[in-house]
């Protein structure tokens, strides 16, 4: 019996390892089962899936790093055909990296057999995005539902600190993803692992290699590791998800030391001070700080005539913002340089903001450059010194322990006295070139952004409501409203205010303080509302109006990413509703308070009636802006109850 059990276990293990091996195949070789595959068995509604993504990273005889990558994708339907358009970004402009030996082909099933269509080499394009960034771009030929598409290439760099990261996860499900690494014991890398699932394959071994010939042969050891994960779900965009980069499962490498054969260990642990010194000497960053701008004296002279620092900051900020147009490119370095960008009146985000920094400095203000990462680019890890975490530079002015300015003139909707919301809840890297001092600063906003709604309305016996509303927006609530209105226009903004209620019409909309940075935005509205469901005996209405909180964003049972609202918020609604003659209330909603277990969010509703006037108020307070995915269940339950209360109707009955 024991021998039989051992045999069964052996056969099970053999089948398991055979299945893992079958997860990847040689280029052009495919199982008919994959051609006939109709859907992803662990994500049924997927339009396409990665059958496998395999990377082999090793050092060649010259100790250049080489990665050979082979990726195969199955297309299930017409929507999945979007996966046939490929862009491979790399640092090619400065020859830091190169991509060669590209092969591209589409495999279709014809009469039960695979038919291969190869892409012509002339249809593989190279885009030079700037002096550093390059991309390989191509589209697969003859793609249709049921196709399998695959490509492979060789990536190489001569810089040993540039070991490639590996991303296991994609925007479509992945059946299998594997990274194989072969690293000589000359080089030592720190590995940051971000994976949710256990490895289905993880092997480690070592072997010996040698270089040279004759009496000059030198041997060294190579560490071999293979790491594979199976059935990785797609990473979909979720409400209030910060960045895909923050949530993708992957392996991230950083060089820590080099031990030459027969030599001493050289420490390459990166530090923020090293990075600061490097960028200060960089031609495309630190060398731009003091570059003279054409006719800059006019702005500097005007700024110096202003009495307060606030006035000077506001003037210089608006002068740069109004003159220069962002070209939609984010880089931590300049491309054309500040002088040329100033003359063109256009540039990338760092060119614009280094111009701003330079003018602030020349105007006598204590300003510094600061490297940052936008919300879409991902959160900065202060314990992982790496320049590539940043994608923008801004101007930083510390005032005292409670006040500071972080200025970004690349967005025409930004204001000087609010930290741009896309920089919140991450770190900025402050640079003081003169004193060679550098520091990490957490960027947040402790005061909540407020939105208050005041309503006065008459309910008519024919089932209609007429009234006025005043909405006051503060801080980020104001900035987002102004941007939406100016970007989309009044008609679309009115549609936004209606919040999908086609029975609501807005006859008048007036703004106050739209362009006054120091005052809240005021909106005054005249409206009419047809109360659906009302008849001759009953009138129904929902007092939750103009709050933009009618639909619960957290309906999904599962959550893959943390919830990042960006900033704390405080919402309030106060409404007075006049009941028509001959009607009375039938069971008003109860006064209630709802609170998260940690008291981070609270909801309060107060309802009263006196002399035919219904008074109702809501107060919603967010005392923190980030909620971890591990606490999603309790957040979802809170939102479920809160929206039930927000959407609870008031009933009037004819007496």
Secondary structure by P-SEA (a helix, b strand, c coil): caaaaaaaaaaaaaaaaaaaaacccccccccccccccccccccccccccccbbbbbbbbcccccbbbbbbbbbbbcccccccccbbbbbcccccccccccccccbbbbbcccbbbbbbbbcccbbbbbccccbbbbbbbbcccccccccbbbbbbbbccccccbbbbccccccccbbbbbbbbcccbbbbbbbbccccccbbbbbccccccccccccccbbbbbbbbbbccccccccccccccccccccbbbbbbcbbbccccccccccccaaaaaaaaaaccccccccccccccaaaaaaaaaacccaaaaaaaaaaaaaacccccccccccccccaaaaaaaccccaaaaaaaaaaaaaaaccbbbbbbbbccccccccccccccccccbbbbbbbcccccccccccccccccccccccccccbbbbbbbccccccbbbbbbbcccbbbbbbbbbbbcccccccbbbbbbbcaaaaaaaaaaaaaccaaaaaaaaacccccccccbbbbcccccccbbbbbbbbbccccccccccbbbbbccccccccccccccccccbbbbccccbbbbbbbbbbbcccccccccccccccccccccbbbbbbbbccccbbbbbbbbbbccccccccaaaaaaaaaaaaaaaaabbbbbbcc
